[in-house]
Amino acid sequence: QVQLVESGGGLVQTGGSLRLSCVSSDPIINNDAMAWFRQTPGKERERIADITRTGRTDYEDPVKGRFVISRDTAKRAVYLQMNDLKPEDTAVYFCNAVLGYYPWGQGTQVTVSS
């Protein structure tokens, strides 16, 4: 069973940066379009960025121009570089296939202070 482990979250001030990592236990994710999602209490998990097998990327409007998704197939990893962070980016961040069919990891908490 695929296990996804997210890391890299933390507390940062407005305007700061963080780089999130997601490592898979199984290289099968290299065959998938992968995505980063985030969730805040009381709200549904939302997809914010995705990357195809060939590296084409797409972003939702709230993060476009500030976040960059990338992947390293040799490391079975997906990354999210987050720049110019805002308080509204505070959330738990998860990675998964775009369709979300792998078991969800524990996520990594990102808190942006104003």
C-alpha positions as CSV (number, residue, x, y, z in Angstrom):
1,Q,0.0,0.0,0.0
2,V,1.3,3.4,-0.9
3,Q,2.3,5.6,2.0
4,L,2.7,9.3,1.5
5,V,4.6,11.3,4.1
6,E,4.5,15.1,4.0
7,S,7.0,17.3,5.8
8,G,8.4,20.8,5.8
9,G,5.6,22.8,7.4
10,G,6.0,25.2,10.2
11,L,5.3,28.7,11.5
12,V,6.3,31.6,9.3
13,Q,5.6,35.3,9.1
14,T,3.7,36.9,6.3
15,G,5.8,37.2,3.2
16,G,8.0,34.2,4.2
17,S,8.7,31.0,2.4
18,L,8.5,27.3,3.0
19,R,9.3,24.2,1.0
20,L,7.1,21.2,1.5
21,S,8.1,17.7,0.7
22,C,6.1,14.6,0.0
23,V,7.8,11.2,-0.2
24,S,6.1,8.0,-1.4
25,S,6.9,4.5,-0.2
26,D,6.2,3.2,-3.7
27,P,7.6,4.5,-7.0
28,I,4.2,3.9,-8.6
29,I,3.4,7.6,-8.0
30,N,5.9,8.3,-10.8
31,N,3.2,7.1,-13.2
32,D,0.6,9.5,-11.8
33,A,-0.3,13.2,-12.0
34,M,0.3,14.3,-8.5
35,A,-1.1,17.3,-6.5
36,W,-0.9,19.3,-3.4
37,F,-4.1,19.9,-1.4
38,R,-4.8,21.9,1.7
39,Q,-7.5,21.9,4.4
40,T,-8.6,24.2,7.1
41,P,-10.9,23.3,10.0
42,G,-14.5,23.1,8.9
43,K,-13.7,23.2,5.2
44,E,-13.3,20.6,2.5
45,R,-9.8,19.7,1.3
46,E,-9.0,21.7,-1.8
47,R,-6.5,21.0,-4.6
48,I,-4.1,23.9,-5.1
49,A,-1.4,22.7,-7.5
50,D,-0.8,19.7,-9.7
51,I,2.0,18.3,-11.9
52,T,1.7,15.7,-14.6
53,R,4.1,12.8,-15.2
54,T,5.9,14.9,-17.8
55,G,6.2,17.9,-15.5
56,R,3.4,20.2,-16.8
57,T,2.0,22.2,-13.9
58,D,-1.2,23.9,-13.0
59,Y,-2.3,26.1,-10.1
60,E,-5.4,27.4,-8.5
61,D,-5.8,31.1,-8.5
62,P,-5.1,31.7,-4.7
63,V,-1.6,30.4,-5.1
64,K,-0.8,31.1,-8.7
65,G,2.5,33.1,-9.0
66,R,3.5,32.3,-5.5
67,F,3.7,28.5,-5.2
68,V,5.7,26.1,-7.4
69,I,5.1,22.4,-7.6
70,S,7.9,20.0,-8.7
71,R,8.8,16.4,-8.6
72,D,11.8,14.1,-8.4
73,T,11.0,10.7,-9.7
74,A,14.3,9.2,-8.5
75,K,13.3,10.2,-5.0
76,R,9.6,9.3,-5.4
77,A,9.0,12.8,-4.2
78,V,6.8,15.8,-4.9
79,Y,7.6,19.3,-3.6
80,L,5.8,22.6,-3.1
81,Q,7.8,25.8,-2.9
82,M,5.7,28.4,-1.2
83,N,6.7,32.0,-1.4
84,D,5.1,35.3,-0.3
85,L,3.0,33.4,2.2
86,K,-0.2,35.0,3.5
87,P,-2.2,34.3,6.7
88,E,-4.9,32.7,4.4
89,D,-2.4,30.1,3.4
90,T,-2.6,28.7,7.0
91,A,-3.8,25.1,6.6
92,V,-2.7,21.4,6.8
93,Y,-1.1,20.5,3.5
94,F,-1.3,17.1,1.8
95,C,-0.1,15.5,-1.3
96,N,-1.9,12.7,-3.3
97,A,-2.6,11.7,-6.8
98,V,-4.8,14.4,-8.6
99,L,-7.8,12.1,-8.1
100,G,-6.9,11.5,-4.5
101,Y,-7.0,7.7,-4.7
102,Y,-4.0,6.9,-2.4
103,P,-4.4,6.7,1.3
104,W,-4.0,10.2,2.8
105,G,-1.0,10.9,4.8
106,Q,-0.9,12.9,8.0
107,G,-0.2,16.2,6.3
108,T,2.0,19.0,7.4
109,Q,0.8,22.1,9.2
110,V,1.6,25.5,7.8
111,T,0.9,28.5,9.9
112,V,1.4,32.0,8.6
113,S,1.4,34.8,11.2
114,S,0.3,38.3,10.3
